């Protein structure tokens, strides 16, 4: 099972503390990876359940300039009970700028 999300690097996806026009923020990249993982399995969840992230191991390998488009891809690699293990990647202009793994758990939506 795979997920895919494209976003333009703008607004809250940019960190400005690095100077200049800023760059694609690492927390924003991780957030997009989490959203993409969740959306890829959302339609298959039991009624009244959702997923929550509980572990992230990601390397941010290269910058992405404001105005550029990033593509997040996710692949469900393993399922153990209610635990979901994803391989995640972010690319910009055909080059990988972030990669790693993300774990989510299936839980009741009213916790």
N, C-alpha and C positions, 0 to 999 in steps of 0.2 A: 504494500500500500504506500503510495507516494503523495506528497503534497507539493504545491508550487505557489509562490506569491511574488508579484513584482511590485516594487514601490520606487517612487522618485525620492531621492534624498533631499528632504526639505523640512522646514519647521522643526518640530521636536526630535526629528531623527538626527539633527546636527548638534555636535558639541562645539562650543565656541571658546573654551578655555585654552585651546591649542594655538589660538591666534589666527590672524587672517580671516578668511571666509568660513573657517571651521571645517569639519570633516564628519563623516558618518560615525556616529557614536557607538561604542561597543555595547552598552546596555540596550540601545535601540535595535542593533543587529540581533541580540539575544531575544529581545521581545518579539521581533518578527519571526524568529525561528520557533518560539513557543506557540505563537498564534497559528503558524502554518502546521505544526504538529497537531494541535488540537483540532483544527478545521479538517484535517485529513481523515480523522476517525469519528468526528462528531455525529455524523448521520448513522453510524453503526452502534452507537451507545444505547444501552437499555433506557427505557423511559425513566425520567427523573434522575439521570446520572450525568456527570460531566467529567472532565479530566483536569487535574491540577499538576503543575510541574513541581518536582521535588529535587532534581539534580541537573546541573549543567556543567559540561566540560567542553569549552569552546576556545579556539585560538583565533584572534583577530589578526590576520596575516598582512593586510594591506589596506590603505585608505580608499575611500570613495568620496569624490568631490560633491559638494552641493550641486543639485541639478542633474546628477547622473542617476541612472536607474540600476537598482540592485535586484537580483533574483534569488530568492530563498527556495531551496529544495529540501525536502525531508523524505526519509524512507523508514517505514516501520520495520525494524530489524528483528525484533523479538518480542514475544508476549509471555509473561510469567504471571499467571493468576490475573490480578487486577493491575499489574505493572506493565507499562509500555516503554520499550527502548527504541529510540530513534537515532539514525544517523542524520546529521544536519549539515547543510552547506550554504554559503552565501557567495554569489559571484557578481561581478560587475564587468561589463565589456568582455565577457568570455574568460575572465581570469578569476580564480578562486580567491576570495578575500577573507573568508572565514570558514572554519569547519570544526566538527566535533560530534558530540553526542548529547542527547537530552533524554531524561527519564520523566515520565508522567504516570500518574495513578488514576484509575477510574474510581470515582467516589460518588456517593449520593449528592445531588445538587443542593440539598438543604442540610448542610453540615452544621 
